[in-house]
Amino acid sequence: MMAASRLGVASRPSAVQVPFAAFSQASRLSQFGGVHGNAKPRSMAWRNRPLMRRQGDVKFKTGTEASELLIGEATRRDQSQTLFLQTFSSTLTSLAPVFDRNPKYAWIAKQLIEPERLIQFRVAWLDDMGILRMNRGIRIQYSSTLGPYEGSLHFGPNVDTDFVKAVSFDTLGMNAVAGMDFGGAAGGADFDPSNKSEAEIQRFCQSFMTELSKHIGPDHDMPSMGIGVGEAEIGYMYGQYKRIKDIGAKQGSGFLWGGRVPWRFAYGHGVAHFAERMLRDKKETLQGKRVLITGSGNIALGVAERLLQFGAIPVTFSDSSGHIYEQDGIDASKLATIKHIKSERGARLGRYIVASTTAKYSDPEDIFSIPCDICIPCGPSQEVTDSVAQTLIANGCKAIVEGGSSPCTPDAIVTLRRNGILFAPYKATLSAGAVTSGGALQSSSITTAEDLDRALADTVDRVYSKVQRTASEFNTRGDLLAGTHIAGFIKVANGMMAHGAV
């Protein structure tokens, strides 16, 4: 799945990245008393305050207790929202050492149980037969602490409040880790573009934007690409927004990129760079590594494209119809063929076997049973379960680099850690794509593919170093998931402290 993208307009101040130096000595982690976290005297005063007051005063003694109380409250409020509760619980569990060292942060985390705003609306449109159709539109503006709301739009039959809330919460953390001055948001509709004509998609996008335009804007909320929302949908929605609001943006940058997305494979390239950086930290390279990739969207295709330049060997792609497997690897020519097939709306990977004499289609039946050195899941959420993780380990996989949104279940992550498998969480791997947001491109010097590659490499190096350093600060050395959660939360929490109870 597409992670959350970023955008802005020429009239608004551009998003700026935090200088690398700000992540080192200038880090606010020193306020926790260093690695051993010697508590300040007033910490006890915060511990004596009730964190919850719904049914009597409830206090906590340890950071773990605080995390459990907050997770319990989120569950009480939204017990049916499994995707949101999973990402929220994962984040809060990682924050236990933060609450141990500075209990005040538990009250900040409490505010993040609820998004700032949830917008739901009807989207009425006419299909090609003139029949009135109706879908549900959603936009969740989770937090504007770091700046204007920003986040992806998704169209698909499974898009609901739970999914959107989880993505908007994740987007806030990813923007914080990337050092971008954007808040977190997400949205979409339960509209399936895969079985619609181009005319129907255009009419739906125009109706969707007619209502959404009341709640977004260059200095308020910048929606962007996601699952089922590609270049065509962005163009249709920008055209409608421009007609309603009578504004314009330069093509390739600004609000909705002015209707033309310039670097659609950038997020995939960023994931490949993160994989290279993680291996380099272990004195290894991608050269000659066999890589199992799931999915076949922009991220998956971008991952394969950049992996080839690193000397790696992609061997698979998948979609809802099945998967293709090239035992000797997918080279640049074969990748170009796959890109051409997937550029057609609704096209399935099965068509590729007509163009290749060496490809296997859904053979073996389970894509995860294919031997590999590295697995980069870019497909559906929760596709890597505990049993899948065990299969990958048994077949020699040494690293999992998440390329989609929440592809690994919590049990799978535990299994990977227990077996010493390198694991890179999507909240870190997808963060480098921020350099191609519409807002960032307004003041960016990225004009060529070489410029983009340098910017992605620099951003990945900065994020990786920040996450590693944060994990070490909080005695979770090598745990990139905990480091990502803590680094993102602290940036957001420090801003929220300045804003008060809002």
Salt bridges, closest charged atoms under 4 A:
ASP57 OD1 - ARG53 NE 2.92
GLU73 OE2 - ARG54 NE 3.98
GLU73 OE2 - ARG76 NH2 2.80
GLU73 OE2 - ARG77 NE 2.87
ASP78 OD2 - LYS165 NZ 2.77
GLU114 OE2 - ARG77 NH1 3.34
ASP127 OD2 - ARG133 NH1 3.17
ASP128 OD1 - ARG203 NH2 2.60
GLU150 OE1 - ARG6 NE 3.94
ASP170 OD1 - LYS427 NZ 3.29
GLU198 OE1 - ARG345 NE 2.94
GLU211 OE1 - LYS214 NZ 2.93
GLU211 OE2 - HIS215 NE2 3.74
ASP221 OD1 - ARG139 NH2 2.71
GLU231 OE2 - ARG264 NE 3.10
GLU233 OE2 - ARG345 NH1 2.63
GLU276 OE2 - ARG280 NE 3.03
GLU284 OE1 - LYS289 NZ 3.86
GLU305 OE1 - HIS269 NE2 2.55
GLU305 OE2 - LYS339 NZ 2.23
ASP319 OD2 - LYS342 NZ 3.27
GLU326 OE1 - LYS334 NZ 3.40
GLU344 OE2 - HIS340 NE2 3.99
GLU344 OE1 - ARG351 NH1 3.03
ASP451 OD1 - ARG454 NH2 2.49
ASP453 OD1 - HIS273 NE2 2.80
ASP453 OD1 - ARG306 NE 2.73
ASP461 OD1 - ARG277 NE 2.71
ASP479 OD1 - ARG417 NH2 3.25
